[in-house]
Amino acid sequence: MTDQPAAATLHSAVAALDPIVALLALVHLTGDRTLLRTLGGEFDGVPRGGAQSSFNPRDTGKPKELDPAVDADIRARLIAAMESNPNPIITQPDRALFQQMADFCIGMPLKPDATAMGREQAGFSRDEGAAEAKRVPPEGFKVFVLGGGMAGLIAGIKLKAAGFDFQIAERWDAIGGTWMVNRYPHVAVDTPSVQYSLSFEQNASWTKYYPRGPEYRAYLDRVADKYQIRDKIAFNTTMTGCHWDDDRNLWTITCTQDGKEVVYEANAVVVAIGFLSRPSFPDVPGLDSFAGPVLHSGNWDDNVQIEGKKVLVVGTGATAAQLATNLGGRADHLTIVQRQPNYMMPDQKTLKEVDPDERWALEHIPFVTQWRRFQSLVSLLTLPISPAVIDPDYRARTGGVSAINEGAKQVSLRYIAEKFADRPDLKAKVTPDFPFFAKRPILDCGYYDTLKRPNVDLVEGSLARVEPDGVVLKDGTRIACDVLALATGWTLDYMSNLDIRGRGGRKLSDTWAEYPFAYKGLEVPGFPNFFVTSGPNSALTSSHTTLAEQQIHYIVETLKLMVDEEFAAVEVTQEACDAYNRDLEKRLEQTIWIQSGTAHGYYRHATGRIVLGYPGTNLEYWLALRRPVVEDHRFTSSDSDAAIEPARAVLT
């Protein structure tokens, strides 16, 4: 990391450390809990730093600065502790101590449930609320996992830890899922790296605050190897059928593997392929007639020459922003066709390398990584409502959405005003006219600066047709180009192209013919022992990493219940699923996803229904997934074909 002597490196790293985190690390190293009372009291009224969320609701009142003498004392003590013995006395704080440390970290008391979630997600515990298994999974009990991306890896790791045999099938030849497929220039994570990693396998060595795709793929590879998951993945394997056998209480899964048919049998199936797995192409005439290269962000070809060419990018979402930022510096001329602007959020660290001192502290000072991650979780742990939910009192007073929503919106609008103070033409084009969060906000990755380049044009409109040497917009504008780059995203698709059949041979595609639905985003009536990660109405409350961990926890808890009670099958009842979704629909009516103004985008199903977002907070969803609700399920005994009604299945 540095050529400095070790002592100088330590001093430099500690000097740059957030004093909140420095004091917490000192407690770990020394085991002295009284420091939170003696030195911690000096922070009263001092704003807490480190949180990187736009939805941080904390109100710290009038800012107060930490006494420089106290600051220096903490840093001196930390240096002395590290030089004396860098091995921490406290490695796993008990619940009472963690509550005290967490409250100090964010400067406000956390509710017990939020503390439990924070303890788990910061890596101080695993699987909060998990049941103690009574039985070991029997020999022959197997779980089939479809997908070798992030969620599939988490499933494999958690299933292995719980003693379940499993098989992962991955259609590509490598690990990574979306990070394997999306290889366009400048593809990057838009969640802070400290949060966009597994809670139980945090990475202290990210090179960027928002890592690029190749670095994240390398991280997933290391995780797979560390937990010895790779040999459980069948690569180049595409599922062609997944059928439930009512007589045997088993799933039969047919796949094509390296051109040959293979058949698996499993007691349970976990689908971990996400909801955006098929590239979406614009439905316009003439697309096939374009004479030059047609590139899609989900199927990029690095061999296509960009330098010296006139390039046209269609789209202005997160992918388009990352792609255009790269292409604007390479193409002779870049034209971006914008159908609708997006709210864009600032973060000065978006493109930066992790500061060497900070990285050294993350790598070498015990628990700095965990507490930096905890700071990034503040909004998830403290938000009273989702920023998508309309506060009726606030709307009556102001016409807006909510105080939380308005705060984030104003951050974006101020940023637009600052960036385009000298370009009112661009300011007008990039300012949305719909509620904040009605579409996914975007992190500015250099896109606004790209728009101001002399070789870049932002054109408002949508495609009417494609011609051999350019495109024509619906208003008649014709734009010549040599390369057509489509950043038009992915089809919102919940397995509509897969042959999945549950009880009685009923197809999942028929069950979801009108629109996809699920119980807690995971289970569908009539499909026993079948779980869908990233399922209907389970998204938009946190990063995909966090959600995947929460959903896999629930799945493993349900499988443990099956084993403990010797059930051959478990499925959510129609009544429970209907009740869950009636409540969901009622809550969604009071969100800006429904009352969205002019906003459009992939949040909405073809029917107009919201099938992507969950209208609660992530903490609420986390709580709902701690254990399966027995009364909401129907069970089949292992030694009988008879179903056990929910009322009879109340377990002790």
N, C-alpha and C positions, 0 to 999 in steps of 0.2 A: 504493500500500500504506500510506503514512504521510505525515503532513505534516512530519515532522522533516527537518532538513537532511540531505544525503547522508552527511556524515561521522558525524553522530549516529546515523543509521540503521545504518550499517556497524558502529559500535561496539556498538550495542544487539543487532544480529543475531549478531555474533561472541561477545558475552557469553553469549548463550543457547545457543550451539552445543555439541554434544557434543564434549569435548576430543579424543576419538579421531578424529572426523571432521575437526575443525579441523586436527589435525596432518597427516592425509592430504591435505587440501586444500592445506596449506602446501607439501608435497612437490611436488604438481602445479604450483603457482604458481612456486616457486623453482627447481625441478629439482634440489634438494639432497637426494640419496638418503641422505646420512649422518644426516639428522634421525631416520630410523627407528632408528638405532643409538644416537645420543646422547640425544635426548629420548624416543624410544620406549622405551628401557630403563627409564625412570622409571615406566612403567605396569605393570611386573611385579607381579602380585598384585592389581592394580586391576580390579574387575569391569567387564566390557565392557557398555555400555548400547546401547539402540536396538532390540534384537531384539523383535519383537512376536508371537512364536509361543508358544502354550501348550505346545508340545512341545520347547522348547529344552532340550537335554540337558547343557548346559555346567555343570561344577562348578568354580567359581572358588576354592574353598577359603575360608579366612578372609578376609573383605573387607578391603581396604586402600584408603585414600583417597590420591588423587594429591596430591603436594606442591603447596600453593597457589602457591608461587613458580614452579614448573614450569608449572602451569596458566596463570598470568598471562603467563609468557614466551611460551608458544605463541600465546595470543590476541593479544598485542602484535605478535608477528612476523607473524601472519596479517593484522592490520589494516595494518601497514606494507607488506606485499606487495601487498595490494589497492589501497592508495592509490598505490603506486609504479607498478604495472602489473598490471591484473587479468587479463591474458592469460596462460594457463598455459604453462610451458615444456614440461611433460610432458603430452601429450594422450592418448597410448595407451601405457601402461606395457608394456614387454616382459614376457615370461612370468616371468623371474626376479624382476624388480621387483614384478610383480603378486603373485607368491607371497608375497613379503616383506610387502607391504602388506596382503594378505588375512589372513595369519597374525597380523599386528599388530592388525588390525581386530577379530578375534574372540577374540584372546588364546589361541590354540592352533594347532598346525600342521595345515594342511589337506592331505589326500591329493591327489595330482596330478589325479585325475579330478574331484574336488570343486572344485579350484581352476579347472579348465577350465570346468566348468559355471557356477561363480560368475562367472567373467570374462565369459562370454557373457550370463548373465542380468542382471548388473549393468550391461551396456551397454558394456563395454570391448572387446568383439570380437563378431563375428557368425558364427553357424553353425560353431562349433567342430567339428572332425573332418570337415568337408565335403571332398569330392573336388574336385580341380581339373578342370573340364570340358575335354574334349579336342575337342569339336565344338560348334558353334552349333546350337541346335534348328532343324531344317529348316523351310522355308516350308510352311505348311499343317498343321504339327503343332499341335493345339489341345487345350486342357484345359477341361473344363466343370466349374464349381464350383457346387454347389447350396447356396445359403444366403448371405445378405449380412450376417451377424452378425460377431462378433469373429473367429471361425475363418475365415470366408469372406474377410474383409478381409486377414487374415494370409496366406492362400493367394494372394490376388491380388498382394499386395506381393512375396512371395517368388518367385512364378512370374515376375512381371515382371522382377525383378532377375536371374533366371537366364535370361532371354531367351525365355520361353515365351509364346505367344499364349494367351489364356484368355477365357472368358465366365462371368460370375457371374449366376445367376438367383435372384431374391429375390421371395418371394410377397407381401410387403408393399410399401408405397409409399415406404419409407424404410429407411435403414441402421440396424442396431442389434440385430437378432435378439431375444434374450430381453429386452434392455433397451428394445426398441421395443414388445414385447408386454406386458411387465409394467409397468403404469403405476398400480398401486394406491398409495394414500397412504403415504408414508414408505418406498417401495421404495428400497433402498440396497444398496451393495456391502458384503459382510461380510468381505472381505479388505482389509488396509490398502491405501490408495490408492497408496502408494509402490511396492507390489508388483503391484497389479491394474491394470497398464498394460503396454504392449508394451516389451520390453527395449530395442529399438532406437528407440523413440519415447516416451521417458519424459516425464511431465508434471510440471513443477516447480510448477505453479500450482493444484493442487487447493485448493478452499476448505474441504473437510472431510477429516479423517483417514480417514473412510469415506464416500466421496461418494454422494449420492443419484442415483437413476436418470437424471433429466434431465441432470445434469452429466456422467455417463458417456456418455450418448448424444451429447452435444455433443463430447466428446473423440473418439469414434469418427468423427463427421462430419469433424472437423478432420484426423484421420489419413487418411481416404479422400480428402479434397481435396489434402492435402500430397503424397501419393503418386500422385495422379491416377488413382484407381481408379474414381471414380464413373461415368465414361462407359463403363466396362466392365461395369456392373451393369444387367441388365434387370429393372426393378421390375414389380410386379403380375404376376409370372410364376410360375405353378405347374406343376411337373413332373407329367405324367400318365403317362409311360412312359419307360423307359431300357433299351434292348435292345442286346445285343452281337451284332455281325454277324461270324460265324465266318469268312466268306469274305473280308471286307474288313478284318478286324482293327480295327474301329471301333465306337464306341458311337453309337447313334441315340437322341436324346433328344427326346421330344415334350412340349410345354408349352402351357398356355393363358395367353395374354398379352393382357390387356385384353379378354377375351372371344373372342379369336381363337386358332386353333391355329398354333403356330410349331414348326419342327423344327430342331434343332441336330445337327451331327455332331462328334464329338470322339474323339481318340485315347485320352484318359484322362478319368476322372470322379473328382472329389473331392466327397464328401458332407460338408457342414459345417452340418448342421441340429441337431446335438445329439441327446440321447436323451430329452429331456423337452420335447416339442413339442405335446402334446395335453392340455388341461386334464382333470383327473380329477374327476368328480362322484361324490358318494356314491350308492351303489346302494340307495336306500331308497324305499319307496312314498310317494306323495303329494307328491313334490318339485314336480311341475308344478301342484299345487293351491294352492301358497302364494299368498296374495292380494297380498302386498307385493313389493317388489323382491328378486330373487335375484341376488346379485353373486358373481362368482368373481374371485379375485385375478388370474387370467390374462386376464380380460375385464372390467375395471373400468369403471364408468360414473360419472364425477365429477358428473353432473347429479342423481344420487340424493341427496335430502336426508338427512343424518345427524343434524343438530342437532334436539334435541327428540324423538328417536325411541328406541324400545327396539330395540337391535341385538344380534343373536346371531352370534358368530363360531365357526365349526366348524374346529378344528385348532389345534395348538400348535407347529408347526414354525417355521422361520426366517421364512417369509412371514407366518404368523399373528402372530408376535411383533411384527414391524414394523407390520403392519396394526392390531393391537389397541392398540399404543402410540399410534397416531394417533386411532383411533376412541374410545378411552377418554376423551380430552379434549374430544370433540365430542358424543357421544351423551348423551341423558338417562340412559340406563342401558345398560351393556354386559355381556352374558353370554358367557363363553368356555367352549365345551364341549371338554374335554380327554379324549381317549381314553388317552393315555399321555404322561407328562412327558418332557422332554429335559434332558440336561446343558447348562447354560448357562455361558459363560465371560465373565469380566469384562474390560473394558478401559476405563479412565477416559476415553479419547479417542473412544469410540464415537460420541458425539453432538456432539463439539466441532468448532468451526471451527479450521482450522490457525492456530497462533499467528502473528501478523503478522511477528515477528522470524524465526521458523523459515521462513516462506514466503519472506521476502526473501532469506535465506541460500540456500534451494533454488534460487531464481531467478537469483541474482547471483554467488554464490561458486562458482567452477568445481569441479565434481565432487562437490559436497555431495549432490546428488540421487542420483548413482550409488552413493555409499558408504552413504547412508541406505537405499537399496534393498538393497544387499549385506547390511547388518545384518539386514534383514527376512527374508533367505534362509537364515539360520544353520541353522535346523532342517532344511531341505531338504538342506543340504550336509553335515551332521554326524550325522544320525540313523543309528544302526547298524541298526535294524529299524523297520518300520512300527509305529505304536502299536496297530494292529489285530492284530499277530502275538503269539501266546501264547508266552512264554518258559517252557519246561517246568520249568527249575530254579526259577524264581521262583514258578511255580504250585505246585510241590511244597512249597516252603517256606512260602508265604503264602496260597495259594488264589486269588491274584489273577492278573492278565494278564501284566504286565511292569513293571519299574521306571518306564519311560517312561510307560506307560499310567496307572499308579497315581499318578504325580506330577501328571498333568493332571487326573485324577479328583478328587484331593484339593483342587486349586485350585477346582474347581467346587463341591464339597461345602462347603468353607469359605465360599465366596461365598454359597451358599444360607443357611448358618447365620447369617452376618452380616446379610444382607438381611432375614431373617425371624425375627430374635431375639425380636421382640415379637409374632410371628404364627405360633405353632406349628401352627395349622390349615393355613395356606398352605405352611409348610415341609414338612409331610407330603405335601401334594398334589404339590409340584413336585420332590420327590426321587425320582430314578429307582431302579429295583431291578434294573437290568441292567448289563452291563459298559460302561464308558466307550468311546465310538466304535463301539458296536454300532449306534447310530443317529448321524446327523450332529449333532455338538455345535453349539450356537447361541451367537452373540455377543449379549450383553444390550444391547439398544438402548433401554432404558428400560422393558422389559416387566415386570420384577419390581416396579418402582415403580407401574406401571399396575395390577398386581394388587391393590395396597394402597389404590387409590382407593375412596372410599365408594360410587361409582356403578358399581363393577365386581364381578362375581361370577365365580369360577372353579368350574365344575361338572365333576365327573368322570363320564365315561360316554360312550356312543356313540349315534348316532341309530337309532331304531327306525322312525320314520315322521315325515313332515311333514304338518301340517294347515294350513288356510288362514290361521290367525292364530298359529302357533307350531310347536314340535316336541315330540315325545315321545321320551324316551330309553328304552333297553332295560330299565332298572329301573323304568319307569313314570313317571318324573319328567316333568312337562309344563312347558315354558317358553314363555311368550308373547313374541312379538316382532313388530316392524313391518318390520324389514329383516333378511334372511338373508344373511350374508357367508361364503362358502365359501373357506377357505384350505386346501383339501384337495389342493393340489399338482398334479402332472402325472403322466400315465401313463408308466411306464417302457417306452419304445417305441422299438425299433430298426427303424424304417422298415417296420413290418408292413403299413402301409396304402399302400405305394408299389409300383408295378408295375416291378420291376427284374429283368431276365432276363440270365443269363450264358451260358456256353457251352451249346450245344444247346438254348437256350431255357429252361433251368432257372431257376425263380423263386427269388429270394433268400428270399422268405417261406416257400417249401417247404424250402429248405436250413436255415432257422432255425425250422422248424415246432415242434421240441421246445423249443429255447432258442437264443438268439443266441450265437455264438462267433466268434472271429477270431484271426488270427496277429498278436501284438503289439497287439491291439486295432484293427488297421488293414486287414488283408487277409483275403479269404475265397477258398478254393480254388474254381476254376471261374468266377471273375469277374475276368478279366484287366484290368489297367490300371484297377482300381477300388479306391478307398481311402475308408475311413470314419473321419473324425475323431470323437473322443468315442465310439469303438466299444466293443464288449464288453470288460469287465475292463481298462479303461485309466484309470479315474477314482480319485479320493480320495487321491491322493498330493500334490497341490498345487492351486493355483488353476487355473481353466479357462484363464486367459491363458497361464500357463506351459506347461500341457499342450498347448494348441493350437500354440504355437510349436514345441515339440518334435516333435509329430506332422507338422506341415507341413514341417519340416526333412527328416524321413525321406522324405516323399512326393516332395519336390523331388530329393533324392539318388537316389531310384529312377528318376525320370523322366530325370535326367541320365545314369544308367547305360544306360537304353534308347537314348538318343540317341547316346552315345559308342560303343556296340557295335552300333548299327543294328538294334535289336530292334523288332519291331512290337508285341510283346505280352510282358508279364511277369506271372506269377501265382505265388502261393505254392503249393507242392505240398501234397497232402493229407497226406502223411507228416509234413512239417514242421509243419503246422498241428495235426495230431493230437498230435504229440509235445509241442509247446508247451502245448497245453491239458491234456494229462495231467499235466504238471509243475505247471501252474497250479492244477488241481483239488487236487492233493496238498498244495500250499502253502496253499490256501484252507482246507483242513480244520483247519489249526492257527491259525485266526483267530477273533476274536470275532464276525465276520460270520456264521460257521457256528455256533460255540458261543456263541450270542447271548443265551441265557437267555430272558427274556420279551419282548425287543425285537422290534418290527416296524417296517416302513417301506419306503421305495422302493428300498432297497439290494437287495431280494430279488425274483427273478422269480416268476411265478405257480407255477412248478414247485418253488420253494423254493431253487433254485440261486442262487448269488451271481454275477450277470452284470455288475455295475457296477464293483466294486473291484478294484484291482491289489494283490496281497499284498506287494509289495516297496516299497522306498523310491523317491522320485522320482529320486534320483541313479542308481539301478539302471536305471530305465526310460529316463532320458536317455541313458545309455551304450548301451542296446540299440537306440536309434534313430539312432545316428550314421551308420551306413551299412547298406544292405541286405545280408543274408547271401546271397551268390550261390548257395551250395549248397542253400538252402532254396527256390529258385525254379525255375520252368520258363519257358523263353524261346522265342519264335517269331521267326525271322529276318525281316527286312523284305523280302528278295528271295525268300522261300520260304515255303510253308505248313507246312514241316516244323518240328516242335518241337525245340528243343535241350535235351537232358537236362541236369540240373544238373551232373553230373560233368564234362560237356564245356564247361561255361560258366564255368570258373574263369578269372577275368580277371586280367590283369597290370596 
